[in-house]
Amino acid sequence: MNQILIQSIIPMLLLILGGIGWLYKHEKEKRLQVEKQLSERKYDVYIRLLTVFFDILKQVKKGQNTNAQKLIDKMIDIKKELIIFGSDGVLQSFFFWEKAADTKENLMALADLVIEVRKDMGNEKTKIKTLDFLKSLVQTDEDFEALKEQGYKLE
């Protein structure tokens, strides 16, 4: 009798365990799919954010004026998506950059934001420092020193 009971319970247990395994695998695949979609959206927002900064840099280096209203509209759209998709570190750096935008700390805040974006995009152990990025924005060491003399916080 016990043997008959055991022989009938084992297939049921295997069926139940197989079902649980399938549910676990299905939910894990679904979660990975959602994470992939979120990552793609996050990377898109980061690219658009950095594109705006570098477009401004190009215009400044060429001596062209920027369309302030168009820039504000772009940044508001980007901010909305950053709040949804950005990591905490990127979002905090973005908020700091916003506050510092009209001060002599704006370049340093921008550099911190770029470093945070790099970290969140998979370069957690980046060796690029804010100073490296800031120096890449200017053409010569003399230009970098001139910014320091103008009162910009660069270190």
Secondary structure, DSSP 8 states (H G I E B T S, - for coil): -HHHHHHHHHHHHHHHHHHHHHHHHHHHHHHHHHHHHHHHHHHHHHHHHHHHHHHHHHHHHHT----HHHHHHHHHHHHHHHHHHS-HHHHHHHHHHHHHTTSTTHHHHHHHHHHHHHHHTT-TT----HHHHHHHHSSSHHHHHHHHHTT----
